[in-house]
Amino acid sequence: MPLPHSLLKIDLHMLACLEALIAERSVTRAAERMEISQPAMSTVLGRLREALRDPLLVRTARGMVPTPRGEELAGVVRFHLRGLTAELMESEPFDPTTARASVSIATTDFTGVLLLPRVLARLRQEAPGIRIHVRLPDPNHIREWLEEGECDIAIGLFPDLAEGLRVSELFEDPLSCIVSRTHPTIRGTLSLAQYMECSHIVFGSPFAPISTVDQAIDRALSALGLVRKVSVQLASILLPPHVAAQTDLIATTPTRLAKYFSNILPVRVFDPPFEIPDLRFSLVWHERTHRMGPHHFVRSLVRDIATSPGEILQTVP
């Protein structure tokens, strides 16, 4: 069946622009993402509207929002562009020094602080044309994000994602407890009774109000018939050490983070007074990007940094 004449005017570049426009909800940001001028992107949007007979993006009090048709088309375009890109890039030799690509990483604050500065520093030296987009992971939708191209790589605690995805374990980290150096009752040691008497700080994200770390702690305590008293719930794993340093509250975080903050904050660090498994941090990706040169390069870089004693020691440097 021949294509309608209006659709023959749409090329691959315009489809990529459509996906960028719907994702960014801004002509300016879409132009930056596609590395073209704003007037050029406005022209492409006009041509797409004419060819597809739909506004695609409309202005509202909340900014530009996609029409239902625009949202639907962008999803289809995104899926097929990813597949086409993967096929085309497989057949081309990958040279990191000249490659131009965008890789999206979903990572927690903790693994971001631990890994991203080194990853980006290495990329600037070895593959300066690879652009990195970082976002917080949604544990409830990370599988769909990886499958549909909302992100290319996920780094963090993902105990239930192995089936249907590629997983590489990066490192393990035990948990540690953090209290102020001037805590009124906790001095040289931390007992289970003291731990349970304290009020606790927990953390999460907009996607998961109770973090995977805190869920693991609560499970371990539940096995002992215990429940913590939670006084403060914060939005980032980087905040509890600061709060603990200035209050009588206690925070339980990955050990690397606890030891890092013990060097810059007036806090004491203790082992948990109960048995709890070490945290296992993993690198997760989908088959669709497995053979794509830029993505493979970034994954290898993350893995190299995460598993090399010279890069990540027992504490964050």
Secondary structure, DSSP 8 states (H G I E B T S, - for coil): ----TTGGG--HHHHHHHHHHHHH--HHHHHHHHTS-HHHHHHHHHHHHHHHTS--EEEETTEEEE-HHHHHHHHHHHHHHHHHHHHHHHTS---TTT--EEEEEEE-HHHHHHHHHHHHHHHHHH-TTEEEEEE---TTTHHHHHHHTS-SEEEE--TT--TTSEEEEEEEE-EEEEEETT-SS-SS---HHHHHHSEEEEE--SS-SS-HHHHHHHHHHHTTT---EEEEEES-TTSHHHHHHTSS-EEEEEHHHHHHHHTTSSEEEE--SS----EEEEEEE-GGGTT-HHHHHHHHHHHHHHH-TTTS-SS--
